[in-house]
Amino acid sequence: MADRSLEKEFDVLKNDLGTLKDDVSNIAKLLARKGSAQLNDAVDSGKARVQAGVNVLEDQVTARPLTSLLLAFGIGIMLGKITHR
């Protein structure tokens, strides 16, 4: 009689552990999806900021082409001197 009671308790414990395993698995999947969504949002935000910066730079180059050319030339000279030290 005690063996059957112990078997039943063991079966209940197995079922509870199976349910717990499923719950933990579902929580992990949910957290992974949430993290993935947050990462995608951050990447999209970063892309938008970079694109906005590129647009501003393009506008500046279009508005002042000679100044932009001289600035690029000056930066090139400075980088050349720095790398040849």
FENBEL-V388271 format. One record per residue. PSI is psi in whole degrees, -180 to 180 (none if undefined). Layout:
# FENBEL-V388271
PSI / PSI
This chain:
# FENBEL-V388271
-43 / -33 / -42 / -41 / -42 / -40 / -44 / -44 / -39 / -42 / -42 / -43 / -43 / -44 / -43 / -42 / -38 / -43 / -43 / -42 / -44 / -42 / -45 / -41 / -44 / -40 / -42 / -42 / -42 / -44 / -38 / -43 / -42 / -44 / -40 / -42 / -41 / -40 / -44 / -40 / -42 / -41 / -44 / -42 / -43 / -43 / -42 / -41 / -43 / -44 / -39 / -41 / -41 / -42 / -42 / -44 / -44 / -41 / -41 / -43 / -41 / -39 / -35 / 73 / -40 / -44 / -42 / -41 / -45 / -39 / -45 / -40 / -45 / -42 / -39 / -42 / -46 / -45 / -37 / -43 / -38 / -42 / -16 / 13 / none
